[in-house]
Amino acid sequence: MTGYSQEDLEGWEFKIVRSTMGKFSNPNAIRQVCEQEARAGWEMLEKFDNSRIRFKRRVEKRRSDSTLGYDPYRTNYGIGEGGLAIAIVAAIVAIILTVLLVQR
């Protein structure tokens, strides 16, 4: 992970976008998330692994946030942890109900 001096930080803000399912192993997913983030002025700094990418943008870019139509501070790409948990619980419930119905 990159270290920053005070000069590097002045006038910039940073965020990390996460992919719960490790989608950043796919170059097309990286391209897509970079294109989406660029609309709000975010620039890719570094890819940590298949689940995390760090972005930066000039603080002046905040002025146009209200015109974007989405949250420029989002931190999830694809399904989030909450969505994944709901999907897993729904799958388990479906399996249990199937087993119970077959046993009847």
N, C-alpha and C positions, 0 to 999 in steps of 0.2 A: 504494500500500500504506500502510496506517495505521501511524503512529508511536505509540509508547506511552510514557507516563511511568512512573516507579517505582510510583506509586499505582495505575495501571491494571493493573499486572502482579501486584501482591501478592494472593496467594490464588487465582490463576487459573492454569490450564495451557492450552496452545494446541496445535492440530495443523492440518495441511493435508491434506484428502482430495483425491486425484487421480483423474481419469477418463482412462485412456489413450485412449479413443475419443472424447473431447470430448462426453460425454453431458450436460454441464451447460448445453448450449444449449437443452435441453428442460426447460421449467418443471416437468413431471411428474417428471422425474429429480431435479431439485433438491428438490422437495417430498418425494419418497421418501427421499432420502439424509438430509434434515433430520429426518424422522420416525424413521428408524433411529438416527441419532446422538442424538436427544433421549432415547431410552430409557436412555442412559448419562449423561445430563445435559449433553450438548454442545449449544451454541447457535451458530447460524450468525452469524459476524461479517461476512464479506464474500466476495463472489465475485470472484476475480481475473480469470478468463476461463472459457472453456467446459471447461477441464480441471482447474481448481483452486478449492476453496472452503476458507476458513479458519474453524475452529470454536474456541470456548473453553468451559471449564467450571470450576466451582469445584473446588478440590482435594479438598474434603470428599466429593465424589461418588465418589471412588475406593473408598470403603468398601463400596459395593454392587457393585463390578465382578465379584466372584466369582459373583454370582447371575444375571448376564446371559445366560450361555450363548454368548457370542461375545467377540471381542477388542475392547474399547472404544478401543483405540489403533490400530485399522486405519487405513491411509492410502490404500487403493485402493477405488474404487467400480466394480463391474463387473469385467471382465477386466483383470488386472494386466499389467505389461510382460512378465513371464515367460510367462504364458498366451498373450499375443499372439504372442510369438516362437515358441512351440510350434505355434500354429495356422498361422502363416505357413510354417514348415518343413514341417508336415504337408501343407499345400496344394501346396507345391512338389514334394514327393516324390510326391504323387498325380498331379500333372501329368506328371512325368517317367515314372512307371510307365505311365500311359495312353498316352503317346507311344510308349514302347518296345513295349507290347503291340500297338498299332495297326500298327507297322512290321513285325511278325512275319508 
